[in-house]
Amino acid sequence: MSNQRKPLVTHIFTADPSVHVFNGKIYIYPSHDIPHNGEDNDNGDEYLMEDYHVLSMDDIESPCIDNGEALHMKDVKWVSKQMWAPDLAYSNGRYCL
């Protein structure tokens, strides 16, 4: 393993990742912070987190692949403003984000 520490993702802003291994592959589920011109503050509303992307890696040395948007707030009736800190569960043959 390389001693250099480089960010896994540089093309989008991410936070709060959860990580799982399914069938020997690494999957990363982060919040996605969309750039915007809003005011910076400490209230939590300075972020624009409308969707989740799923990232994957074949192994710890592989490049991190952005598999695109997996879920958007417009598709979740109870979301009113932000989508934070996702996680994923597998049960009875289904993956639930």
Secondary structure, 3 states (H helix, E strand, C coil): CCCCCCCCCCCCEEEEEEEEEECCEEEEEEEEECCCCCCCCCCCCCCCCCEEEEEEECCCCCCCEEEEEEEEHHHCCCCCCCCCCCCCEEECCEEEC
